[in-house]
Amino acid sequence: MPWDLLVKDVPADHHHDLDYLIEMLDWDANTDPEFAEHRLFEPKPVCPAEQMQDAGYNENWVVVYSTSYYSAKELTCSRGYRHHPGSAAYGTILVQGWGSSVSTRWRRPR
């Protein structure tokens, strides 16, 4: 990783201050012997499981309730299900299967 990327969010006067950089780490949290017990979050369904199953999908929040800075969902679709992600920005990681984006209205600015 390039150094400038490592320190991009650090005040400029501390870019090469190794003591300052090390102090930024939360050592107690990162060396907690019960790390998983204190920080593991189980996925939570976005709506009742029966409702999703009838519609042909299963969707869980996997991060949203642990931070207000970002969120993540896990979506499993049955064959033939059409997912419309809405108008918010999103990224997709397709693990298995096939599909196409239904959000084709976005165009790169010229």
C-alpha positions as CSV (number, residue, x, y, z in Angstrom):
1,M,0.0,0.0,0.0
2,P,1.4,3.4,-0.9
3,W,2.3,5.6,2.1
4,D,0.2,8.5,0.9
5,L,-2.8,6.3,0.8
6,L,-2.1,5.0,4.3
7,V,-1.9,8.6,5.8
8,K,-4.5,10.3,3.5
9,D,-6.9,10.9,6.5
10,V,-4.1,11.9,8.9
11,P,-3.3,15.6,9.5
12,A,-0.4,16.6,7.2
13,D,1.9,17.5,10.1
14,H,1.6,13.9,11.4
15,H,2.2,12.0,8.1
16,H,5.6,10.8,9.2
17,D,5.0,10.8,13.0
18,L,5.0,7.0,13.7
19,D,4.1,7.5,17.4
20,Y,1.0,9.5,16.4
21,L,0.0,6.8,13.8
22,I,0.4,4.0,16.3
23,E,-1.6,5.9,18.9
24,M,-4.5,6.0,16.5
25,L,-5.0,2.3,16.8
26,D,-7.5,1.0,19.4
27,W,-5.2,-1.6,21.0
28,D,-7.7,-2.7,23.6
29,A,-10.3,-3.5,21.0
30,N,-7.9,-5.2,18.6
31,T,-6.4,-7.4,21.3
32,D,-9.6,-8.3,23.0
33,P,-9.6,-12.1,23.6
34,E,-13.4,-12.1,23.3
35,F,-13.4,-10.0,20.1
36,A,-16.1,-12.0,18.4
37,E,-18.4,-12.1,21.5
38,H,-18.2,-8.3,21.8
39,R,-18.3,-7.4,18.1
40,L,-20.0,-10.1,16.0
41,F,-23.3,-9.1,14.6
42,E,-25.7,-11.7,13.2
43,P,-27.6,-10.8,10.0
44,K,-31.1,-9.4,10.6
45,P,-33.9,-9.9,8.1
46,V,-35.1,-6.7,6.3
47,C,-38.7,-7.9,6.7
48,P,-40.5,-11.1,7.8
49,A,-38.9,-14.3,6.3
50,E,-42.3,-15.6,5.1
51,Q,-43.0,-12.4,3.1
52,M,-39.5,-12.6,1.4
53,Q,-39.8,-16.3,0.6
54,D,-43.2,-15.8,-1.0
55,A,-41.7,-13.0,-3.1
56,G,-38.7,-15.2,-4.2
57,Y,-35.8,-13.6,-2.3
58,N,-34.1,-13.5,1.1
59,E,-32.5,-10.2,2.2
60,N,-30.6,-9.4,5.5
61,W,-28.9,-6.4,6.9
62,V,-25.4,-7.5,7.8
63,V,-23.8,-4.2,8.9
64,V,-26.3,-1.3,9.2
65,Y,-27.1,-1.6,12.9
66,S,-23.5,-1.5,14.0
67,T,-22.5,1.9,12.5
68,S,-24.1,5.0,11.1
69,Y,-21.4,5.5,8.4
70,Y,-22.2,2.7,6.0
71,S,-24.4,-0.3,5.6
72,A,-24.4,-3.7,3.8
73,K,-27.1,-6.1,2.8
74,E,-27.0,-9.7,1.7
75,L,-29.5,-10.6,-1.0
76,T,-30.3,-14.1,-2.2
77,C,-32.6,-14.3,-5.2
78,S,-34.6,-17.2,-6.6
79,R,-34.7,-17.8,-10.3
80,G,-36.9,-15.2,-12.0
81,Y,-36.8,-12.7,-9.1
82,R,-36.3,-9.0,-10.2
83,H,-34.6,-6.8,-7.7
84,H,-34.9,-3.0,-8.0
85,P,-32.3,-1.4,-5.7
86,G,-33.9,2.0,-5.6
87,S,-32.3,5.4,-6.2
88,A,-29.5,5.3,-3.6
89,A,-25.9,4.6,-4.6
90,Y,-24.9,1.0,-4.3
91,G,-22.3,-1.6,-5.3
92,T,-22.9,-5.3,-6.1
93,I,-20.8,-8.3,-5.6
94,L,-22.2,-11.3,-7.4
95,V,-21.1,-14.5,-5.8
96,Q,-22.8,-17.1,-7.9
97,G,-25.3,-17.1,-10.8
98,W,-26.1,-14.5,-13.3
99,G,-28.1,-11.3,-13.7
100,S,-28.1,-7.9,-15.1
101,S,-28.4,-4.4,-13.7
102,V,-31.9,-2.9,-13.7
103,S,-30.5,0.5,-12.9
104,T,-29.5,1.6,-16.4
105,R,-30.6,5.2,-16.2
106,W,-27.2,6.4,-14.9
107,R,-25.0,7.9,-17.4
108,R,-21.4,9.2,-17.0
109,P,-21.2,13.0,-17.2
110,R,-19.7,14.3,-20.4
